[in-house]
Amino acid sequence: MTYHDVAAIRSVLAIPGFILVAVISAQRFKGKNKVSPKPTAFHLAAAGLAGLWCYYFGALANFYALTLIQANVERALLFSYPAMVVIFSAITNRAMPSRSTMLALATTSLGVLLVTGAADAKLPSDQWQGIFWVLFCSVTIACYFMANGALTRSMSSATFTLTAMTAAGIAFFIHHGLIMGWLNVDLPGNALWIMLGLVVFATVLPLFCVAEGIRRIGASRGALLSTVGPPATALMAYLLYDERLSFFQLLGTALVVLSVALLEWRFAYQRAKS
């Protein structure tokens, strides 16, 4: 199974899940006697473009990059997107980020480098192409965070995610049919269950939670909080697969967790004062 197969099957199978989440979200609004936000055609088109940009072009670029560079380097480079989100937010808001945000960004970035082990990696010159594609994917993720934060003011997070991911899923369906051919997909029974788990627990639920979280706390804070991903992955690898964590990985995990916790404590303290 190629990276084309994994990306396409995941995106197409996820569409019914996003539809279900959107229906449940709409019922929740009715149950609370609230009117669900009605997006305009422009908002829906923008959400669809965000999905195409990030989860079609960006996902293809990232999967391709994994065939060129080491996974630990890819993880570290991919998590450059929080810095991009902070920069993009500063440009759009015409205001410099706070010192606490900049400090948290620096320490979480260092923590991700230590956790992934990318700081020790020796990159041959022929892997620069892979680096370029991962950074391109990071840009698409940053743009998605920004679009999410802007558009969920006018539509529910479930509607935004459904629109974005349906657009990406349709693009993958057409792409895979033209390039690889759906009849050529060989998906064994055990792989199907793994793929379904990937769809539900690593695609539908996380993306809905991300969209709702960004709607509530903004793109910059959402991006910084997402840096707990690499430490969480390292910890699960230790617990589930008995992989050993080095001193630097433990140090990086502590840096990320403490930085995010202190940042959130500062936000809570400022909110309590105001």
C-alpha positions in Angstrom: 0.0 0.0 0.0 1.5 3.4 -1.0 1.1 6.8 0.6 -1.4 7.7 -2.1 -3.6 4.8 -0.9 -3.4 5.7 2.8 -4.1 9.4 2.2 -7.0 8.8 -0.2 -8.7 6.0 1.7 -8.5 7.9 5.0 -9.9 11.1 3.5 -12.8 9.3 1.7 -13.8 7.1 4.6 -13.8 10.1 7.0 -16.5 12.0 5.1 -19.5 10.0 6.7 -17.9 10.6 10.1 -17.8 14.3 9.6 -21.4 14.3 8.3 -22.4 12.4 11.5 -20.6 14.9 13.7 -22.2 17.9 11.9 -25.7 16.3 12.4 -25.0 15.8 16.1 -23.8 19.3 16.4 -26.9 20.7 14.7 -29.1 18.6 17.1 -27.2 20.1 20.1 -28.0 23.6 19.0 -31.7 22.6 18.7 -31.7 21.0 22.1 -30.4 24.3 23.6 -32.9 26.3 21.6 -30.1 28.1 19.8 -29.9 28.9 16.1 -27.0 27.2 14.4 -24.9 29.8 12.5 -25.8 30.0 8.9 -22.7 30.4 6.7 -22.8 32.3 3.4 -21.7 30.7 0.1 -18.4 32.7 0.4 -17.7 31.2 3.9 -18.4 27.6 2.6 -16.2 28.2 -0.4 -13.4 29.5 1.8 -13.7 26.5 4.1 -13.6 24.1 1.1 -10.4 25.9 -0.1 -8.9 25.6 3.3 -9.5 21.8 3.3 -8.1 21.4 -0.2 -5.0 23.5 0.6 -4.2 21.7 3.9 -5.6 18.2 3.8 -5.2 17.5 0.0 -2.1 19.4 -1.1 -0.5 19.5 2.3 -1.2 15.9 3.1 0.2 14.7 -0.2 3.3 16.8 0.3 3.8 15.4 3.8 3.3 11.8 2.8 5.7 12.2 -0.1 8.3 13.9 2.2 8.2 10.8 4.4 9.6 8.8 1.5 12.6 11.2 1.4 13.6 12.0 5.0 13.5 10.4 8.4 10.3 10.4 10.4 11.8 12.2 13.4 13.1 15.0 11.2 9.7 15.2 9.5 7.9 15.5 12.9 10.2 18.3 14.1 9.9 20.3 10.8 6.2 19.8 10.7 5.7 21.3 14.1 7.2 24.6 12.9 3.6 25.5 12.0 2.8 27.0 15.5 5.5 29.6 14.8 4.0 30.3 11.5 0.5 30.7 13.0 1.9 33.2 15.6 3.6 35.2 12.8 0.5 35.1 10.6 -1.7 36.2 13.5 0.7 39.1 14.3 0.5 40.2 10.7 -3.3 40.0 10.4 -3.9 41.6 13.8 -1.1 44.2 13.3 0.2 43.5 16.8 3.3 41.8 18.2 2.7 38.6 20.2 3.1 38.9 23.9 6.4 38.0 25.5 4.9 35.0 27.2 3.7 33.7 23.8 7.1 34.2 22.2 8.8 32.5 25.2 6.4 29.5 25.1 6.9 29.3 21.3 10.7 29.1 21.7 10.7 26.6 24.5 8.0 24.3 22.9 10.0 24.4 19.6 13.2 23.3 21.5 11.2 20.6 23.3 9.9 19.2 20.0 13.4 19.1 18.6 14.6 17.2 21.7 11.7 14.8 21.7 11.9 13.9 18.0 15.7 13.6 18.1 16.0 15.8 15.0 18.7 17.9 16.7 21.1 14.9 16.4 20.1 14.0 12.8 22.7 14.2 10.0 20.9 15.2 6.9 22.5 14.4 3.5 22.2 17.1 0.8 19.8 15.0 -1.3 17.2 15.2 1.5 16.6 19.0 1.1 13.8 18.3 -1.2 12.0 16.4 1.6 12.6 19.3 4.0 11.0 21.7 1.5 7.9 19.5 1.2 7.5 19.2 4.9 7.8 23.0 5.4 5.3 23.5 2.6 2.9 21.2 4.5 3.6 23.3 7.7 2.5 26.4 5.8 -0.7 24.7 4.7 -1.5 23.7 8.4 -0.8 27.2 9.6 -3.2 28.6 6.9 -5.8 26.1 8.0 -5.6 27.2 11.6 -5.9 30.8 10.5 -8.9 30.0 8.3 -10.5 28.0 11.1 -10.2 30.8 13.5 -11.7 33.3 11.1 -14.5 31.3 9.6 -15.8 29.6 12.8 -17.0 33.1 13.8 -19.6 32.8 11.1 -20.3 29.0 11.1 -20.1 26.2 13.6 -16.9 24.2 13.9 -18.7 21.1 12.8 -19.8 22.8 9.6 -16.4 24.2 8.9 -14.7 20.8 9.4 -17.3 19.0 7.3 -17.0 21.4 4.4 -13.2 21.5 4.5 -12.7 17.7 4.8 -15.4 16.9 2.2 -13.6 19.1 -0.3 -10.3 17.3 0.5 -12.0 13.9 0.4 -13.6 14.6 -3.0 -10.2 15.8 -4.4 -8.5 12.6 -3.1 -11.3 10.4 -4.6 -10.8 12.0 -8.0 -7.0 12.0 -7.7 -6.7 8.4 -6.6 -9.2 7.3 -9.3 -7.2 9.0 -12.1 -3.7 8.2 -10.9 -3.9 4.9 -9.1 -7.3 3.5 -9.8 -9.7 2.5 -7.0 -10.0 -1.1 -8.3 -6.2 -1.6 -7.8 -6.5 -0.9 -4.0 -5.4 -4.0 -2.0 -6.7 -3.6 1.5 -6.4 -6.8 3.7 -9.0 -7.3 6.4 -6.7 -6.5 9.3 -5.6 -3.3 7.5 -9.2 -2.3 7.1 -9.7 -2.2 10.8 -6.5 -0.3 11.3 -7.7 2.2 8.7 -11.1 2.6 10.3 -9.4 3.3 13.6 -7.2 5.8 11.9 -10.3 7.5 10.4 -12.3 7.7 13.6 -9.6 8.3 16.3 -6.9 10.1 14.3 -9.0 12.0 11.7 -12.7 12.7 12.5 -12.6 13.2 16.3 -9.3 15.1 16.4 -10.1 17.5 13.6 -13.5 18.3 15.1 -11.9 18.9 18.5 -9.2 21.1 16.9 -11.8 23.2 15.0 -13.9 23.6 18.2 -10.9 24.5 20.3 -9.6 27.1 17.8 -13.1 28.6 17.7 -13.0 29.0 21.5 -9.3 30.1 22.2 -8.0 31.3 18.8 -5.5 30.1 16.3 -2.3 31.0 18.1 -3.1 29.4 21.4 -4.5 26.3 19.6 -1.3 25.9 17.6 0.9 26.2 20.7 -1.2 23.7 22.6 -0.9 21.2 19.7 2.8 20.9 20.4 2.0 18.4 23.1 1.6 15.9 20.3 5.2 14.8 19.9 5.7 14.3 23.7 2.4 12.4 23.9 3.5 10.2 21.0 6.9 9.5 22.6 5.2 8.6 25.9 2.7 6.2 24.2 5.6 4.6 22.4 7.2 4.0 25.8 4.0 2.7 27.4 2.7 0.6 24.5 5.8 -0.6 22.7 8.4 -0.4 25.5 10.5 2.1 23.5 13.2 3.7 25.7 13.1 7.4 26.2 16.5 9.2 26.3 17.4 11.9 28.7 16.9 14.5 26.0 13.5 13.2 25.1 12.4 13.3 28.7 13.8 16.9 28.9 12.0 17.9 25.7 8.7 16.4 27.0 9.1 18.4 30.2 9.8 21.6 28.3 6.7 21.3 26.1 4.3 20.3 28.9 5.6 23.0 31.3 5.7 25.7 28.6 2.1 25.0 27.6 0.9 24.7 31.2 2.6 28.0 32.2 1.1 29.7 29.1 -2.4 28.5 30.0 -1.9 29.5 33.6 -1.0 33.0 32.5 -4.1 33.2 30.2 -6.3 32.0 33.1 -4.7 34.5 35.5 -5.2 37.4 33.1 -8.8 36.4 32.5 -9.4 36.3 36.3 -8.0 39.8 36.7 -10.1 41.3 33.9 
